[in-house]
C-alpha cells in the first residue's frame, strides 16, 4: 500500500510540474543592430503578433550599434509603438557601450529607454537564464 501511495504521489507531482512548465510564459530577447526604420516597424509588428497570441510573454530588446537609432527622439519613427509596448511590459534596453562609442547622450533618447552596460553580455545572460534569442532586422 505504501508503494502504491508513493507512486500516486509521484505521478501527481510529475503531472503538476509538467503542467506548470507548459503554462510558463515565453521569454524572448531580441537583438537590434540596425538603424533601418523598416526593421523597426517590423519589430513592433512582431511584438504585437506575439502579445496577441501569448500576452504573458516577457519581451526585451537590446539596441546597440546603429540599433540605438530606434530609441533616439529625433530618429525614431516608432515612438508611439514603443510607448504602447512599454505599457505592456516590453523592456527596451540601450547598450551604454554603443552610446559612448557613438557619442550619444542619454538625454537624446526617449523616456522609455532602459540601459545595460554591454548589450551582448545582456543577451548572453538572458540566454543563460533560458530566454530565447531572436535577431531583429531585415
Phi and psi in degrees as a GROMACS rama.xvg file:
@    title "Ramachandran Plot"
@    xaxis  label "Phi"
@    yaxis  label "Psi"
@TYPE xy
-61.2023  -39.2542  UNK-2
-64.1804  -42.5035  UNK-3
-61.4076  -45.7113  UNK-4
-64.4543  -42.122  UNK-5
-61.4419  -43.1232  UNK-6
-63.9783  -44.8926  UNK-7
-61.9719  -45.2343  UNK-8
-63.7453  -39.9076  UNK-9
-63.4603  -42.7146  UNK-10
-65.4791  -39.8091  UNK-11
-65.1779  -41.0147  UNK-12
-63.9845  -44.9236  UNK-13
-60.5581  -43.7392  UNK-14
-63.7712  -39.6878  UNK-15
-65.6786  -44.4406  UNK-16
-63.8338  -44.5884  UNK-17
-61.838  -43.9892  UNK-18
-63.3513  -42.1791  UNK-19
-62.2162  -39.2926  UNK-20
-67.4977  -37.8219  UNK-21
-68.3505  -28.6691  UNK-22
-92.1924  -1.61932  UNK-23
-64.3572  139.723  UNK-24
-68.8883  146.86  UNK-25
-69.9511  153.17  UNK-26
-131.721  115.866  UNK-27
-125.843  129.495  UNK-28
-109.96  123.115  UNK-29
-102.414  141.075  UNK-30
-109.374  123.824  UNK-31
-118.832  116.146  UNK-32
-124.312  15.8356  UNK-33
-120.766  144.238  UNK-34
-90.0103  2.04896  UNK-35
-65.4368  117.53  UNK-36
-65.6443  -27.105  UNK-37
-62.9919  -38.5528  UNK-38
-66.7417  -35.5326  UNK-39
-65.0649  -41.9267  UNK-40
-63.3161  -43.9805  UNK-41
-62.2529  -40.5757  UNK-42
-61.0151  -43.166  UNK-43
-63.3985  -38.9564  UNK-44
-64.1842  -40.4788  UNK-45
-62.5234  -42.0416  UNK-46
-59.359  -44.8756  UNK-47
-61.4662  -43.8038  UNK-48
-61.7678  -47.2134  UNK-49
-61.2279  -50.2278  UNK-50
-70.2962  -22.1175  UNK-51
-72.4731  -27.6376  UNK-52
-98.6453  -38.242  UNK-53
-130.802  77.4359  UNK-54
-63.9467  -16.9526  UNK-55
-88.6098  4.01391  UNK-56
-64.6406  133.639  UNK-57
-89.7724  127.073  UNK-58
-127.264  132.363  UNK-59
-131.813  146.654  UNK-60
-124.243  138.808  UNK-61
-112.271  116.602  UNK-62
-100.305  124.196  UNK-63
-146.107  167.454  UNK-64
58.3868  -142.291  UNK-65
-62.0113  -15.1933  UNK-66
-62.6208  -20.3015  UNK-67
-68.7792  -14.7639  UNK-68
-55.9466  -33.9948  UNK-69
-62.003  -25.0944  UNK-70
-100.383  2.2761  UNK-71
-89.3877  132.977  UNK-72
-53.8514  -41.9018  UNK-73
-85.7336  -11.4202  UNK-74
-115.287  -25.2118  UNK-75
-71.7932  136.389  UNK-76
-109.085  5.9118  UNK-77
-122.103  26.5432  UNK-78
-57.2057  -44.585  UNK-79
-63.0946  -39.173  UNK-80
-66.8941  -39.9206  UNK-81
-60.6216  -44.6177  UNK-82
-59.0776  -45.5141  UNK-83
-60.2945  -46.994  UNK-84
-74.4998  -30.4335  UNK-85
-60.6227  -40.5835  UNK-86
-64.3083  -24.121  UNK-87
-92.2684  5.15171  UNK-88
100.422  -0.091985  UNK-89
-70.2892  135.736  UNK-90
-103.649  130.007  UNK-91
-112.135  96.5292  UNK-92
-90.2788  140.44  UNK-93
-118.685  133.455  UNK-94
-75.4207  122.635  UNK-95
-68.8317  -30.9124  UNK-96
-60.5223  -43.2437  UNK-97
-64.9613  -38.603  UNK-98
-60.5493  -45.7367  UNK-99
-64.6561  -46.33  UNK-100
-61.8956  -38.7767  UNK-101
-91.8468  1.45543  UNK-102
55.9755  49.2301  UNK-103
-110.054  123.332  UNK-104
-80.3254  145.073  UNK-105
-58.7592  -25.5023  UNK-106
-64.7802  -16.9353  UNK-107
-84.6351  -7.05244  UNK-108
-96.1834  157.147  UNK-109
-70.8979  156.471  UNK-110
-62.7341  -22.8799  UNK-111
-78.3384  -1.00349  UNK-112
-71.8385  137.742  UNK-113
-118.531  166.016  UNK-114
-126.851  143.594  UNK-115
-127.094  144.527  UNK-116
-60.7677  -41.3481  UNK-117
-141.904  115.666  UNK-118
-57.3188  -46.2596  UNK-119
-62.5412  -42.8724  UNK-120
-64.7385  -35.4189  UNK-121
-60.9347  -44.0522  UNK-122
-63.863  -45.5795  UNK-123
-60.8151  -45.3586  UNK-124
-62.2071  -40.444  UNK-125
-63.8539  -42.3287  UNK-126
-62.6616  -39.5429  UNK-127
-64.5689  -23.4741  UNK-128
-91.256  6.35144  UNK-129
95.1958  7.91768  UNK-130
-74.9531  147.369  UNK-131
-84.8535  142.214  UNK-132
-105.571  132.867  UNK-133
-133.341  129.582  UNK-134
-89.535  123.301  UNK-135
-88.9567  152.285  UNK-136
126.1  161.019  UNK-137
